[in-house]
């Protein structure tokens, strides 16, 4: 065993802009900065041009990244465990992607503990996941919904609530900055979003998501047009930061053409930008929207609140704990009008939370009215939203909790010849 604690991680590529990739990177770097850890990462969920192992300039031999298809496979994991002899296996995202990994937990867990950073969107309690939950040593949960689900489905498994976080040194309201370079960057962000650097009386609504089915992109466009029909097409615009031709979503350009939205009412931003530029976009926007019918957490709205931009969200998954702390609101949360039970062969049942059109249009009107006519209300949403994040989703606590969890886990569970607190057998009554 090396002097440093070696972790094998499996997730989206940790240098990719996805929510899973971003949070993985935050966790990895927090542990590396202690000087007590090394990482070997299987980097999946994107298409790779090169499968050569990668290293970063900053971390050198302490962090080796292996590009993989999907999230890997049993033989790859077996080989890496034999070759690298990690002390902990850490993996993250929806359990549907890891059934193959839990099928070989009887080969992995006798030697090293398995830590799962769990993503789940909704009720009813997914009892069909129990066999997966029971195959871990520790489950960290990204939202209160996820944590409640794990506690009820697998009460004997150690679990904890450890939500996502935002680097609030990067994600902040840049409109408050006096630096001339910042002001120039804000103008560039505005040009990127609406095609002009000039001041405009239009309210800017922002949507930063993957163009996928559950994100309800087409519904958003259709209903936003109805909102514009009510207030005037020159009063507001919607900026979609996404791929209009994503194979998992709708053809957004076809929808815009069908609705004859050709005058900048709805614009699409396709340029991939670094976090600082994205923070400028949130600062330029006046409201960020997410009406997904299922959302494990929703990193875009969290980043928006950090930039003091209020949000409109469906009260589903992790979104509902962002828009309110139970007493104050930081925008508008819309209760689903229906909760259809949908499913598949791998997920037999789960709620799909759909909104009513009138409820959504009314929410747009409420935020528009506050922005235009009630600056005190709008300012309160903005400032208390960032305070909510500082208290509950700050970067410092996120990093410290991961460091403490992984150090404590290594101490209590050990690895290889020092493996502890794992029984590879169980007693059953016949």
Secondary structure, DSSP 8 states (H G I E B T S, - for coil): --SSEEEEEEEE-TTSSSHHHHHHHHHHHHHHTTTSEEEEEEEESS--S--S-EE-TTTGGGEEEEE-STT--HHHHHHHHHHH--SEEEEEEEGGG-HHHHTTHHHHTTTBEEEEEEE----S--GGGHHHHTT-SEEEESSHHHHHHHHHH-TTSEEEE----B-TTTSS-GGG---HHHHHHHHHHHHHHHS--S--SSEEEEEES---GGGTHHHHHHHHHHHHHHH-TTSEEEEEES-TT-TTS--HHHHHHHTT--SSSEEEE-----HHHHHHHHHH-SEEEE--S--S--HHHHHHHHTT--EEEES-TTHHHHHB-SS-BSEEEE--SEEEEE--SSS--EEEEE--HHHHHHHHHHHHHHHHH-HHHHHHHHHHHHHHHHHHSBHHHHHHHHHHHHHHHHHHH-BGGG--S--S------
